[in-house]
C-alpha cells in the first residue's frame, strides 16, 4: 500500500538548510497498524506529512496504492487525499462555531453531498464513536477526549483506506488517552491501515509494526 524508497527532505531558508529526512526506505501493507516513534526533531512528523501528501519530498520515490505521488497536480493531490486518507491531529482541528454533527459532516460538504444525506451519515459516525447524543454540542462544550472522538469520526466519514494520526493522545490525560488508543485499534480491526506518530510508549505498543526514528533516519523497525 505504501512504499518509500530513499526519501530525502530538506528545509531551506536564506540562512539555513536543514536535512530533515536522510534517505528513508519503508513499506507499509494494507491493514497494518504502525507507530512512528522518536524524539522531537527526529523527522517523524515530517514523514507523516509526506505520507499524507501535506508536504513534498525532494528526492526518492513514494508510491501509494501502486501509484507514484511524484509531480502530482494540486487537484490530483486533493482527490487522492479525499479518497484515500483520513487525518487525526493532536489539536483536534475542529471548527469552533460548528457543532459536532457539522464538524463530522464537513468532508462530505466538500464532496458536494446534499445536507440531509451528509448529516444522516455524520450522525452514524458520531454514534460509532459514542457521541450521537452530543451531535448539537460545540467543541468548547466537550472534553478533550470527546473532541478527539469527533475528529476521528470526521476522519472516517469518507471511508479512507488509511488513517494518519499525529500525536492523537498528546493533549489528553492517561485515561482518555487509553480510550482513544482503543478506538484507533478498533478502527484498525475493521481493516483500515492506521499510522500513529507518538512519543508515548503505551500508545506505540498497540501497533503491530513500530518504526523508530532518530536524526532523520529510521533507526530500526520492530
C-alpha positions in Angstrom: 0.0 0.0 0.0 2.8 2.4 0.9 6.3 2.1 -0.5 9.0 4.7 0.3 12.4 4.5 -1.3 15.4 6.7 -0.5 13.2 9.7 0.7 15.0 12.9 1.4 13.6 16.2 2.6 15.3 19.5 3.1 14.0 22.7 4.6 15.8 25.7 3.2 15.9 29.4 4.1 18.2 32.2 3.2 20.3 31.4 6.3 19.7 27.7 7.0 19.5 24.4 5.3 18.1 21.5 7.4 18.2 17.9 6.2 15.0 16.6 7.9 14.8 13.2 6.2 18.0 11.5 5.1 17.1 8.6 2.8 14.2 6.6 4.2 13.0 3.2 3.0 9.7 1.9 4.3 6.9 -0.4 3.3 3.5 -0.5 5.0 1.0 -3.1 4.0 -2.8 -2.8 3.8 -4.4 -3.3 7.2 -1.3 -2.8 9.3 -1.2 -0.6 12.4 2.1 1.2 12.5 3.6 3.5 15.2 6.3 6.0 14.3 8.3 6.8 17.3 11.1 9.2 18.0 12.3 12.3 19.9 11.4 15.8 18.9 13.3 16.7 15.7 13.7 13.0 14.7 11.7 13.6 11.5 8.6 11.6 12.4 6.1 14.4 11.8 7.8 15.3 8.5 7.5 11.7 7.5 3.8 11.7 8.3 3.2 14.9 6.4 4.8 13.4 3.3 2.8 10.2 3.7 -0.3 12.4 4.0 0.6 14.4 0.9 0.7 17.5 3.0 4.3 18.1 2.2 6.5 17.2 -0.8 9.7 15.2 -0.7 12.9 16.4 -2.5 14.4 13.1 -3.5 13.4 9.4 -3.8 10.0 7.8 -4.6 6.7 7.4 -2.8 4.1 5.0 -4.2 0.6 5.0 -2.7 -1.6 2.1 -3.8 0.9 1.4 -6.6 0.8 4.9 -7.9 3.7 7.4 -7.9 3.0 10.6 -5.9 5.8 12.5 -7.7 4.8 15.6 -9.7 1.1 15.4 -8.9 -1.0 18.5 -9.6 -2.7 20.1 -6.7 -6.2 18.8 -7.7 -4.8 15.3 -8.1 -3.3 15.5 -4.6 -6.6 16.8 -3.2 -8.5 14.0 -4.8 -6.1 11.3 -3.6 -6.2 12.7 0.0 -10.0 12.8 -0.1 -10.4 9.3 -1.4 -7.7 7.5 0.5 -6.5 9.4 3.6 -8.1 10.5 6.9 -6.3 12.7 9.4 -6.4 13.0 13.2 -4.3 15.7 14.9 -3.2 16.4 18.4 -5.1 19.8 18.5 -8.3 18.2 17.1 -8.7 20.9 14.4 -12.4 21.3 14.9 -14.2 24.4 13.7 -15.2 26.2 16.9 -18.5 27.7 15.7 -19.8 24.4 14.2 -21.4 21.7 16.3 -20.2 18.1 16.4 -22.5 17.0 13.6 -21.4 19.8 11.3 -17.7 19.2 12.0 -18.0 15.5 11.2 -20.1 16.2 8.0 -17.7 18.8 6.7 -15.7 16.5 4.4 -18.9 15.4 2.7 -19.8 19.1 2.1 -16.6 19.4 0.1 -17.7 16.3 -1.8 -21.0 18.0 -2.6 -23.1 15.6 -0.7 -26.6 17.1 0.0 -27.0 18.4 3.5 -29.7 16.0 4.7 -27.7 13.0 3.5 -24.4 14.1 4.9 -26.0 14.9 8.3 -27.5 11.4 8.3 -24.1 9.8 7.6 -22.4 12.1 10.2 -24.8 11.0 12.8 -24.0 7.4 12.1 -20.3 8.1 12.6 -20.9 10.0 15.8 -22.8 7.0 17.0 -19.9 4.8 16.1 -17.6 6.8 18.4 -20.2 7.0 21.2 -21.2 10.6 20.7 -24.6 10.5 19.0 -26.2 12.4 21.9 -23.6 15.2 21.6 -24.3 16.0 18.0 -25.6 19.5 18.7 -22.7 20.5 21.1 -20.0 22.9 20.1 -16.3 21.9 20.6 -16.0 24.1 23.7 -18.8 22.2 25.3 -17.0 18.9 25.1 -14.0 17.4 26.8 -10.7 16.8 25.0 -11.4 13.2 24.6 -14.9 13.9 23.2 -13.4 16.4 20.7 -10.8 13.8 19.6 -13.6 11.3 19.0 -15.4 13.9 16.9 -12.2 14.4 14.9 -11.8 10.6 14.4 -15.4 10.4 13.2 -14.7 13.2 10.7 -11.6 11.4 9.5 -13.6 8.2 8.9 -16.6 9.7 7.2 -15.1 9.5 3.7 -14.2 5.8 4.1 -10.4 6.3 3.9 -8.1 3.3 3.4 -5.5 4.9 5.7 -5.8 6.9 8.9 -2.8 9.2 9.7 -2.8 10.3 13.4 -0.2 12.8 14.6 0.2 12.6 18.4 -3.6 11.9 18.7 -3.4 11.5 22.5 -0.8 14.2 23.2 -3.4 16.7 24.6 -5.2 14.1 26.7 -4.9 12.6 30.2 -3.8 9.0 30.6 -7.3 7.5 31.0 -8.7 9.4 28.0 -5.6 8.5 26.0 -6.3 4.9 26.6 -9.9 5.3 25.3 -8.7 6.9 22.1 -6.0 4.3 21.6 -8.6 1.6 22.0 -10.8 3.3 19.4 -8.0 3.5 16.9 -7.3 -0.2 17.5 -11.0 -1.0 16.8 -10.7 1.1 13.6 -7.7 -0.9 12.5 -9.6 -4.2 13.3 -12.1 -3.1 10.6 -9.3 -3.4 8.0 -8.2 0.3 7.9 -4.5 0.9 7.9 -3.6 3.2 10.8 -0.3 5.1 11.2 0.3 6.9 14.5 3.1 9.3 15.3 3.6 9.3 19.0 6.2 9.7 21.8 4.1 7.7 24.2 5.2 4.1 24.8 1.7 3.0 25.8 0.3 4.2 22.5 3.1 2.8 20.4 2.8 -0.6 22.0 -0.6 -1.3 20.4 0.9 -1.2 16.9 1.8 -4.4 15.0 4.8 -2.6 13.5 6.9 0.0 15.3 9.2 2.4 13.3 11.9 4.1 15.4 13.3 7.3 14.0 16.4 9.3 15.0 18.1 12.3 13.3 16.1 11.9 10.1 16.7 8.2 9.7 14.9 5.0 10.5 16.9 3.5 13.3 15.0 0.2 13.5 11.7 -1.4 12.7 10.1 -4.0 15.0 
